[in-house]
Amino acid sequence: MKWGTRVTALAAAAVVTGTGFAAAAHSAYTVRGTAHIAKPDAELELGPGRFDLDSGPGTFAGTITLPPVEVTRSLPGVGKVSGTITLGPGHAQGSLAGGFSGSATWPVALSDVRVNGVSYDVGDECGTAEPLKTQLTSDDFAVGRGGRLESTYAIGAFENCRSATPLINAVVPGPGNTLVLDLTPAG
């Protein structure tokens, strides 16, 4: 086999197998969705946010940025509780082979807490002790077109919320939470 033919064959093999030689691509998506927090039965409307995604042969890495969300719930024995949840930014990575399959890590912060309309000081460091970890999947996602990403995940314990830490940990952490993100090309 001649030198030029050998190089062409190696380049074709690299592209077909997804190793080397292929250029990375950047795409951006507008993100809207919902998060359902199981324990307090709270539904959060998310977005609009942004997902900046860098993809290579069959893989991706990116950042999902969402605006803070205000939530209000009535809790038995406590009354009306409200606060602002900041989710992320989420750092995601995974595979684009046959759809979208990846993981995202999200820091979670809680602020502006009010109990029956009265401000409750939780400090500046109130949040989950460990970032949330979600497994995001989609069968219909395509680079450049977007799609719907879905996940079921657990929320871990909160810390640094001053005297509210036990109350927050009694009503928020647990399994069975869901996340749905709809991605459309950012224009």
Secondary structure, DSSP 8 states (H G I E B T S, - for coil): --HHHHHHHHHHHHHHHT-SS---EEEEEEEEEEEEETTTTEEEEEEEEEEEEEEETTEEEEEEE---EEEEEEETTTEEEEEEEEE--EEEEEE-TTSEEEEEEE-EEEEEEEETTEE----S--EESS-EEEEEEESS-BTTTBEEEEEEEEE--EES-GGGHHHHHHHS-EEEEEEEEEEEE--
